[in-house]
Amino acid sequence: MTQKIAVLAGDGIGPEIVAEAVKVLNALQKDGLDITLEEGLIGGAAYDATGTPLPAETLTLAKESDAILLGAVGGYKWESLDISVRPEKGLLGIRSELGLFANLRPALLYPQLAEASTLKADVVAGLDLMIVRELTGGIYFGQPRGIRTLENGEKQGFNTLVYSESEIERIACVAFETAQQRNKRVCSVDKANVLESTELWRNTMERISKDYPDVELSHMYVDNAAMQLVRAPKQFDVMVTTNMFGDILSDCASMLTGSIGMLPSASLDANRKGMYEPIHGSAPDIAGQNIANPLATILSAAMMLRYTLNQPTMADRVEQAVSVVLDKGLRTADIFSAGMTKVSTAEMGDAVVAAL
């Protein structure tokens, strides 16, 4: 049966990097991948065209599709807008409306890029960890929130960090089940010593762990986890954490791999329908220059093939093609080093297609 993919390129470098992932999917169509692609607007581009960062037509398209391929949203152009219509609200809205509560962010170091990491090669060589981030709860969605004026005339910003047991339970199950397919270790990251919401997080993780006796559970405060990621990252197998902590730690982990331009992600609902996107932003400073790294987006398409489209063999082929391209010494500017061949965004996409 033909599966429908919503393609939401977004802002900044989004259209450039998504175009290269689409090249890869088109190449796989010739090998029997039965999909259709339909484009939609999101983020700043959607606001410019419709006055909202998440038009009803885009939300309908996303709901009717089997998976979503996303580029990036946001940029300097829209920073002065009211927060209710900023491009990021389109991204948060689609996550919430589709119930995409589980964010999988692998940090895998390709051996060809060990020297591109800002850490010593022996610290990161062989790195392969998965960060499981809760995506639709926590301080990004908690109410009440806003900016108010106090009696003395001073302004005060406030946000609410809140988690229910059911929200924690379902992300815990994703983390433990992911670990069962890996090295059977989960490190839950919280701040239970000072935040009651994450005290509940820790207690719930302990309770759910009893259903997964084959998986070892450990706990770590988020400040220590940040330090350990750059001190000894290979100690981790699966990390599971809250929305905000996961946002920060996964970006930290990206630099272990040489560039944030190398990290894909999957955001899944309870039935494994997903939205797939690189973890980096829209990089408006380099937009339109054909120099952005499309590999994270191409690898996000590989995750889509594996997790939602049930095409693990094709996913393997895409990941192997990326490895072949890196073996040939082809590098975009963010991972370039002496002795390598610098290529453009489009040339990197073409090289991955050729390697297929």
N, C-alpha and C positions, 0 to 999 in steps of 0.2 A: 504494500500500500504506500502511495506517495506521501511523504511527510513534508509539512510546510514549515519553512524557516522564515521568521521575521528578521529583517536586516535593518538595524537602527544604527546608522553611522555616527550620528551626533555631531560634535563640535571639534574645532581645532584639528588635530591630526587624525581624528576619528575616521573621516571619509577615506583618507589615504591608506591607513592600516587595514581597514575593513575590506577595501578593494582587493588587497593581496590575499586575505583569507578567502574571499569569494572566488578568486582565481583557483585556489586549491580545491575548493568544493566543486567548482565547475569541472576541473580535471577529473575528480573522482566520479562525477556524474557519467563521464564517458566510460568509466569502469563499472557502471551499474548502480551507483548511489542514486536512489529514487527519491529526489527531493525537488521542491519548488522554492524559489526565493522571492520574497516580497518586501519592498522597502517601506520604511515609515520614518516619521520625524520625531525627535526627542531632544530635550535640552534647550540650549540657546537657539539652535536652528528652528526648533518648533516654536519657541516664543516669538521669534522674528516673523514667522509665517502666520501664526494663529493667535498669539497673545497668551499662550499657555505652554509650559515646558512638557506637558504630557497631554496632547490632544486626545479627545475621545476616540478618534479613528485609530490612533496608535495603540491605545489600550485595548481596543477591540481586536486589532490585528494580533497583538501579543497573546491575548486570551485564546484566540482561534488557532494559533500556531502550535506546533509540537515543540519548538525551541526558538530561542531568540539569540541572535548574534549582535553584540553591542560594541561600539567603538569607544567613545568617551564623551563626557559632557562638561560644559563650563568653559570659562575663560574670562579674561580681563574685561571684555566688552560688556558683560552682564553683571559685574560685581556691584554696581550701584543700584540694581533693581531691588525692590522689596523682597525680603527673604522668601515670601510665599510664592513668588514666581521665578526665582532663580533657577538656572538649568538643573542644579542638583536635586531640586524637588521632583523633577521628572524621573530621575533615577530612583530616588527613595519611594516615589509613588508607585512605580511599576513593581518594585520589590514587594511592597506592602499589598498591592491589589492582587498580585499573583501568588502571594504566600510563599515567596522564595526565602525561606528562613535559614537555609543551610548554605554557607559559603565555603567552598573548598578552594584553598590556595596552596598549591604545591610549590615548594622551593627546591628545585632540582638543579644541581650544578652540572652542566655539561662539561666533561673533562677538558674539552678544547678551550674552555673559558676560565680555567682555574687561575690563570695569571691576570684575568680581567677583574677579579674580585679585589676589593680594597683590603681584604684580610690576606694573611699569608696562605700560600697554596696548601700547605700541609694541614691548616686549620679547617679548610673548606672542601678539600678533595674528597669526593665520594658523598657529598651532602645530598640527602634525599629526605625531606621532611614535609609533612602536610599540616597546614594550619586550617582548622575548622572554626569558622567565625559565625556566631549567631548574628543574623542579618536583619531581622525585622522587629527587634525589641530593644531594650536598653535606653540609654540616654538620648539616642538620635530620634526616638519615637515617643518617649515618655511625656506625659502631660501631668501637671501644667508646665508651660514653658513660655518665655517671652521676655520683654524688657518693660519694666515698670518704673514709675517715679515715686520715690518715697516721700514721706511727709516733709522731710527737710529739703526736698527739691532734687536730691541726688538720684541719678538713674541707677537701676540695678537689673542685671541680666540673670535669668534663672532657667535651669533645665532640671528635669526629673529623671533619675536613674531608677528604673523599676523593672523587675523580672518576676513572672509568675512561675510556679512549679512546672506547669505544663510546657512553657516555653523552654525551660532548662532541660526537662526530661527529653524532649524531642531532639534537641541538638546533642545531648549526651548520647543518645542512641546512634545518631549519625557518626559521632566520633568513635564510639566503641566498635561499630560495624566496619568503619574504615580501617581501624587498627587491626581488626581480625584478618583483613586482606593484606596487611603489611607485616610489621614486626611485633604486633600485639602489645604496644605500650602507648598509653595516653597520659599526657601531662595537662592537667586542668589549671588554667591561669586565672587568678582572681586577685582581689585585694580584701580578703575576708577579715583581716585584722582591723580594718577601719570602715568598711562599707557593709551594712547589713544585707543589702541586696546580693552581694557576692558571698556573704556568709551562707545565705540560703543556696546560692549557686554551688558552693562547696559541699554542703550537706546533701543536696540533691544528687550531685555527681557520685558521692559515696554510696548513696542508696541504689542508684541505677547500676553502678558497677557490679553489684551482687548478681545481676542478670547476665554478666559477661565474665565468668570466673577465669576464662582463658586470657583475659587482657589485664595487664598490670596498670593500676592507676596511681599517679603521683600528683602532687599539688605544688604550685609555685606562685609566689606573689609576682605581680606584673613588673615591678621595678627590677626584681632579681631576674625575671625571665628575659627582659630586655638586655641585661648585662650578659646573661648566659648565652644568648643568641650570637653575640659577637665574641664571647670568650671560648665557648666550646659547643658550637651549634649541632654537631653530630650526635650529641647526647639525646636529642629529641627524635621521636618517630612521628606521633600525632600530637599536636597542641590543640586544645579546644578552649575557647574563651568568648568573652562578651563582644558585643558589636564594636564598641569604641576601642577596647584593648586589641581586638583582632585587626582592626583597621590600622593601628599604629604598628603592631608587631609584624604584620605581613609586609608592610613597606620596609621595615628594618631588614627582614629576612631577604627581601629582593636584592639588596646590595651584596649579600653573600654570594649570589649567583653571577655577579659581574655587572648586572644592569637591571633596573626595574622594567626595561623593555623586553625582558625574557620571561616574565612570569604571567601565566594565564590564570583564569579562575572560572569556577562554576558556581552558580547560585541556584539551588534546587528546592522544589516544593516536596510535599510528602510523597508524591508519585514519581519523582525523578524527572519531571519536566523542568527545564532549566533555562537560565539566561547565562550566556557565556561571553566573557569580556577580559581584556588585559587589565591588570590591576593598576596600571599607571593612569595618569590623567590626560587631559586634552592637549597639554604642551603647546599653548598658543604661540609661544615664542619661536617655534620651529614649524608651525603649520604652513602648508603650501610649499615647503622647500624640498619635498621628496627626499628627506634624510632620516625620517623617523624609523625606528626598528619595528617591523611588522611581525616579528617572530612570536611575541606573546599573544597576538591576536590569532595567528595561525595555529599556535598550540592550544588556544582556547577552542578553536574549531575542532581540534583533535579530541579535546575533552567532551565536546558536544557529541561527536561520533561515538565516544565510549559510553557516556553516562545516559544520554537521552535517546540517541538514534540506534543504539544497540549494534554498533558496527566496530567492535574492538579491533578487528584485523585492519580496517582502514585507518583507525586511530593510530595503531602501531606504525603503519606505513608513513603517515604524516610526521610522526615523531622521529622516525628513522631518517626521513628525508631532511629534516632540520639538522640532524646530526651529520649527515653527509655534507651538507652545505658548509657547516662549521669546519668539518675536516678539510674542506677545500680552501680554507682560509678566507672565506668571504665574510665581511664584517660591515655592519652599518656604523655610523660615527660613534655611537655610545659604547660599542664594544671593540672599537678599532685599536690595534696596537701595531708596533713596528713589525714589518715583515708580512703583514696581512694585506688583503686586497679590499679597499674601501668600496662599498656599493651603495646604491640608492635604495629607497623603499621599494620601488617597483622592481629593480634588479634583484633584490633579495627574494621577493615573491616569485619572480620568474625562475630563480635558481631552485627554489623549493619545488615548484611544479616540475621542472626538468628532472630533479632528483627522484620524484615519484616514479 
